[in-house]
Amino acid sequence: MFLWLEAFRFALHALRVNVVRTLLSLLGMTVGIFAIVMVFTAIDSLKREIKSSMAFLGDEVIYVQKWPWNFKPGFAWWRYLNRPTVKEHDFFYLERNVTQAAALALVAWREDREFKAGSRTIIASLKGGTYTANRTTNIPVAQGRYFSVAEAASGAPVAIIGAEVAATLYPGLGAVGRVVYYRGLPLQVIGVMRREGKTLIGTPSNDNSIYVPFGFFKRVQKIGNGGVDPMVVMKARADDPGMVRLQEEVRLLMRARRNLRPSQEDNFSINKPEMITSAIDAIFAVFTVAGAIIGSFSILVGGFGIANIMFVSVRERQSQIGIQKALGARREFILWQFLFEAMLLSLAGGILGIGIVYLCTTIPQDYLRLELTLGNIRTGLLVSAAVGLAAGTLPALKASRMDPVEAIRS
């Protein structure tokens, strides 16, 4: 331990003596670590924002509907075209018979609908749901209230509107209790949802949505047969990790409901948000590998720069090495002296590169908020140490194997 500390002190002294050369040497490492950590940070932040944008699909829920969420090449859409649409009586059947769901609801939505209030107009999403929709879908009511059981059952003309809808139709006014018109039909506003902000990939947001009871929705929209395809949303119970029991039960019930023989395939789909997130993870795994390869070229340049400087340092200090060996310094002492110097150079450059990445994350962004994680910091430091160790090994071995007499003469 004493020899290590002494070798470390010699390495620090050598770096302090040659300040300009030290700064120039770690510059290449700074650029390399900055490049690779910045790439990893951007990829992680982008993946996080995309997954956050998919939060409207819910957590621990499944969707029973006509079409599958298939993201594989060669998707045979014609196999699913003639499938029957999930209907309201399918929902009632599942509601009576499902035992593994914590909550279930029938929901549907239609994009780009026009709503009016006085002389003001807005294009928003019209979403309909049964009374239990708020247990399976995120409907964060900030002002007013949610639908009552009677309003949901009768399909009353009431609405819960998004924050952007409220700000556009009723600027500077309270929206609760006012009336918004859809196709000439009045809807009384009973609630306003909490503002969520814009999403990175433009996924549906509650800010630009209007929720109505499903009974009202089906009166103003065509359901099935070229119209809107509703879906049954089910939230799994806490004691069903992975929603395995819920999926199996729903599949058996739906097959029995539609009188499918054992040899027939399902004519419905059970979709999970995890199907999307898994596809996202697979895509970003490729991006991560590509980013690592690109960043490694910068690190390689920095490593060669450190190795070159270390060979120069060994040549400059040959006489010092000879004197140390003549005084009894062992080969390990000389070896660690130069290894520590290379690793300190590399780590200093890595820390500086990580610091620049952190400064970049403090720049305000509207859509992509960069976040430097502990995992990426650890990766940057480990890569720095590894490159320093690799770059300093050959110069350190050369120095440790010098003949003391020949070294002093030089």
PEVENZI-V193355 format. One record per residue. SS is DSSP state (helix for helix, strand for strand, loop for the rest). PSI is psi in whole degrees, 0 to 359 (NA if undefined). NEAR is the number of other ideal C-beta (glycine too) atoms within 12 Angstrom. Layout:
<<SS & PSI & NEAR> <SS & PSI & NEAR>>
This chain:
<<loop & 320 & 8> <helix & 318 & 12> <helix & 321 & 21> <helix & 315 & 17> <helix & 320 & 15> <helix & 319 & 21> <helix & 322 & 33> <helix & 320 & 23> <helix & 320 & 20> <helix & 320 & 31> <helix & 317 & 38> <helix & 318 & 21> <helix & 318 & 21> <helix & 323 & 33> <helix & 325 & 33> <helix & 326 & 16> <helix & 321 & 17> <loop & 70 & 23> <helix & 313 & 14> <helix & 314 & 13> <helix & 323 & 23> <helix & 313 & 31> <helix & 318 & 20> <helix & 326 & 21> <helix & 316 & 38> <helix & 351 & 39> <helix & 317 & 27> <helix & 321 & 36> <helix & 324 & 49> <helix & 315 & 38> <helix & 317 & 28> <helix & 312 & 41> <helix & 322 & 46> <helix & 316 & 37> <helix & 311 & 35> <helix & 320 & 39> <helix & 324 & 46> <helix & 321 & 33> <helix & 313 & 35> <helix & 321 & 38> <helix & 317 & 38> <helix & 318 & 32> <helix & 315 & 34> <helix & 319 & 33> <helix & 320 & 29> <helix & 318 & 28> <helix & 318 & 31> <helix & 318 & 24> <helix & 322 & 29> <helix & 316 & 27> <helix & 325 & 28> <helix & 325 & 28> <helix & 337 & 27> <helix & 8 & 31> <helix & 339 & 27> <helix & 343 & 34> <helix & 343 & 29> <loop & 171 & 32> <loop & 132 & 24> <loop & 47 & 27> <strand & 158 & 39> <strand & 154 & 44> <strand & 123 & 38> <strand & 115 & 46> <strand & 181 & 35> <loop & 312 & 35> <loop & 143 & 26> <loop & 157 & 26> <loop & 83 & 25> <loop & 122 & 17> <loop & 16 & 17> <loop & 150 & 13> <loop & 149 & 7> <loop & 32 & 9> <loop & 119 & 14> <loop & 81 & 12> <loop & 332 & 14> <helix & 339 & 10> <helix & 335 & 17> <helix & 354 & 22> <helix & 319 & 15> <loop & 10 & 12> <loop & 147 & 24> <loop & 146 & 24> <loop & 146 & 32> <loop & 125 & 38> <loop & 173 & 30> <helix & 323 & 26> <helix & 335 & 19> <helix & 319 & 33> <helix & 314 & 39> <helix & 324 & 19> <helix & 314 & 22> <helix & 322 & 38> <helix & 324 & 25> <helix & 330 & 14> <helix & 338 & 19> <loop & 132 & 34> <loop & 345 & 20> <loop & 7 & 28> <strand & 138 & 34> <strand & 329 & 26> <strand & 152 & 31> <strand & 150 & 42> <strand & 157 & 41> <strand & 122 & 43> <strand & 159 & 48> <strand & 156 & 42> <strand & 161 & 31> <strand & 124 & 30> <strand & 162 & 20> <strand & 55 & 14> <strand & 148 & 31> <strand & 130 & 22> <strand & 147 & 40> <strand & 151 & 26> <strand & 104 & 30> <loop & 234 & 16> <loop & 0 & 10> <strand & 146 & 21> <strand & 147 & 17> <strand & 147 & 33> <strand & 119 & 21> <strand & 173 & 38> <strand & 133 & 34> <strand & 121 & 41> <strand & 134 & 43> <strand & 145 & 42> <strand & 156 & 42> <loop & 177 & 39> <loop & 326 & 32> <loop & 10 & 30> <helix & 326 & 38> <helix & 349 & 29> <helix & 342 & 25> <helix & 339 & 34> <loop & 147 & 41> <loop & 107 & 31> <loop & 82 & 37> <loop & 92 & 25> <strand & 118 & 26> <strand & 328 & 22> <strand & 147 & 25> <strand & 219 & 27> <loop & 173 & 21> <loop & 172 & 28> <loop & 146 & 36> <loop & 166 & 17> <helix & 318 & 13> <helix & 319 & 13> <helix & 319 & 28> <helix & 320 & 30> <helix & 323 & 16> <helix & 353 & 17> <loop & 43 & 26> <loop & 150 & 25> <loop & 68 & 27> <strand & 159 & 36> <strand & 148 & 49> <strand & 119 & 44> <strand & 158 & 48> <loop & 165 & 41> <helix & 322 & 31> <helix & 323 & 29> <helix & 315 & 42> <helix & 318 & 39> <helix & 328 & 23> <helix & 316 & 27> <helix & 330 & 36> <loop & 64 & 27> <loop & 126 & 16> <loop & 7 & 9> <loop & 159 & 18> <loop & 130 & 17> <loop & 332 & 37> <loop & 129 & 24> <loop & 349 & 21> <loop & 179 & 29> <strand & 134 & 24> <strand & 143 & 41> <strand & 136 & 26> <strand & 118 & 36> <loop & 37 & 18> <loop & 355 & 13> <strand & 132 & 24> <strand & 139 & 20> <strand & 124 & 40> <strand & 129 & 29> <strand & 119 & 36> <strand & 351 & 31> <strand & 156 & 36> <strand & 133 & 37> <strand & 157 & 39> <loop & 141 & 22> <loop & 134 & 21> <loop & 336 & 24> <loop & 174 & 21> <loop & 147 & 23> <loop & 156 & 23> <loop & 320 & 24> <loop & 14 & 21> <loop & 29 & 15> <loop & 159 & 26> <loop & 135 & 30> <loop & 147 & 31> <helix & 340 & 37> <helix & 327 & 29> <helix & 42 & 36> <strand & 157 & 41> <strand & 119 & 51> <strand & 135 & 47> <strand & 161 & 46> <strand & 148 & 41> <helix & 327 & 41> <helix & 319 & 27> <helix & 320 & 34> <helix & 314 & 40> <helix & 342 & 27> <helix & 331 & 21> <helix & 355 & 29> <loop & 146 & 29> <loop & 128 & 16> <strand & 124 & 28> <loop & 174 & 22> <loop & 55 & 12> <loop & 352 & 10> <loop & 216 & 17> <strand & 135 & 30> <loop & 107 & 31> <loop & 169 & 35> <strand & 150 & 44> <strand & 124 & 47> <strand & 129 & 47> <strand & 135 & 45> <strand & 131 & 32> <strand & 158 & 35> <loop & 157 & 22> <loop & 333 & 15> <loop & 19 & 13> <loop & 72 & 24> <helix & 134 & 11> <helix & 358 & 16> <helix & 30 & 32> <helix & 309 & 19> <helix & 320 & 23> <helix & 315 & 36> <helix & 316 & 31> <helix & 319 & 20> <helix & 315 & 27> <helix & 319 & 42> <helix & 315 & 28> <helix & 318 & 23> <helix & 317 & 31> <helix & 323 & 34> <helix & 319 & 22> <helix & 321 & 19> <helix & 323 & 27> <loop & 12 & 25> <loop & 46 & 11> <loop & 133 & 19> <loop & 160 & 11> <loop & 329 & 10> <loop & 347 & 6> <loop & 143 & 11> <loop & 164 & 16> <loop & 139 & 27> <loop & 35 & 28> <loop & 166 & 36> <strand & 142 & 30> <strand & 108 & 36> <strand & 150 & 29> <strand & 146 & 32> <helix & 333 & 30> <helix & 336 & 25> <helix & 324 & 25> <helix & 315 & 27> <helix & 327 & 24> <helix & 319 & 18> <helix & 321 & 23> <helix & 316 & 27> <helix & 320 & 21> <helix & 320 & 17> <helix & 315 & 20> <helix & 340 & 26> <helix & 321 & 17> <helix & 317 & 16> <helix & 321 & 23> <helix & 316 & 26> <helix & 316 & 17> <helix & 318 & 18> <helix & 321 & 28> <helix & 321 & 24> <helix & 316 & 17> <helix & 314 & 21> <helix & 331 & 34> <helix & 333 & 23> <helix & 319 & 20> <helix & 319 & 32> <helix & 323 & 39> <helix & 318 & 24> <helix & 316 & 25> <helix & 320 & 43> <helix & 318 & 39> <helix & 323 & 23> <helix & 317 & 33> <helix & 317 & 50> <helix & 319 & 33> <helix & 315 & 24> <helix & 324 & 38> <helix & 320 & 43> <helix & 320 & 27> <helix & 318 & 23> <helix & 319 & 36> <helix & 317 & 35> <helix & 319 & 20> <helix & 329 & 21> <loop & 27 & 33> <helix & 316 & 27> <helix & 323 & 20> <helix & 319 & 28> <helix & 318 & 37> <helix & 317 & 23> <helix & 317 & 20> <helix & 317 & 29> <helix & 323 & 29> <helix & 331 & 18> <loop & 1 & 14> <loop & 7 & 12> <loop & 133 & 26> <loop & 165 & 18> <helix & 323 & 24> <helix & 324 & 22> <helix & 315 & 29> <helix & 317 & 38> <helix & 309 & 34> <helix & 331 & 33> <helix & 315 & 41> <helix & 329 & 48> <helix & 317 & 37> <helix & 320 & 34> <helix & 316 & 46> <helix & 318 & 47> <helix & 324 & 37> <helix & 318 & 38> <helix & 312 & 46> <helix & 316 & 47> <helix & 321 & 34> <helix & 317 & 33> <helix & 320 & 46> <helix & 316 & 43> <helix & 320 & 27> <helix & 319 & 31> <helix & 318 & 43> <helix & 322 & 37> <helix & 321 & 23> <helix & 321 & 26> <helix & 317 & 36> <helix & 319 & 24> <helix & 323 & 16> <helix & 326 & 25> <helix & 342 & 25> <loop & 351 & 14> <loop & 124 & 13> <loop & 136 & 10> <loop & 141 & 17> <loop & 320 & 11> <loop & 307 & 18> <loop & 107 & 26> <loop & 111 & 23> <loop & 139 & 28> <loop & 119 & 26> <loop & 113 & 29> <loop & 161 & 23> <helix & 327 & 15> <helix & 317 & 17> <helix & 325 & 35> <helix & 315 & 26> <helix & 318 & 17> <helix & 315 & 31> <helix & 318 & 41> <helix & 318 & 29> <helix & 318 & 23> <helix & 319 & 37> <helix & 312 & 40> <helix & 319 & 30> <helix & 318 & 27> <helix & 318 & 40> <helix & 318 & 43> <helix & 316 & 30> <helix & 320 & 26> <helix & 332 & 41> <helix & 353 & 41> <helix & 308 & 25> <helix & 313 & 24> <helix & 321 & 36> <helix & 319 & 37> <helix & 319 & 21> <helix & 317 & 27> <helix & 320 & 43> <helix & 338 & 29> <loop & 4 & 20> <loop & 145 & 32> <loop & 127 & 18> <helix & 323 & 26> <helix & 312 & 15> <helix & 323 & 15> <helix & 318 & 27> <helix & 322 & 19> <helix & 326 & 13> <loop & NA & 18>>
